[in-house]
Amino acid sequence: MEDVDLDVLQERERAVRKLEEDIQDVHQITKDLGMMVHEQGEAVDSIEANVESSSIHIEEGSTSLRKAAMLKQKIRRRWTFIIIALIIAALVIGLIIWLSVRN
């Protein structure tokens, strides 16, 4: 009877040790998962900061493109006026020369 009790006690002790090892394994896994979550949180924060920065840069780029388009239109209009003025001046000079040669 004592051998049976001793075997049962030894089996329980092995089971308790196995349970203790399993609990330690679970604890280590939990710590590892916590570390991974923390590291991934930093990565997510970094990605979020990059997305916000990109959004700001896109808005600034869009504004710059609109300004450039307006400036291009103004420059084109000025060149058109300059060319028309030069054509009119050439016509006036040509007319003056033609009238002075004709007389």
Number of C-alpha atoms within 10 A of each C-alpha: 6 7 8 9 10 11 12 12 12 12 12 12 12 12 12 12 12 12 12 12 12 12 12 12 12 12 12 12 12 12 12 12 12 12 12 12 12 12 12 12 12 12 12 12 12 12 12 12 12 12 12 12 12 12 12 12 12 12 12 12 12 12 12 12 12 12 12 12 12 12 12 12 12 12 12 12 12 12 12 12 12 12 12 12 12 12 12 12 12 12 12 12 12 12 12 12 11 11 10 9 8 7 5
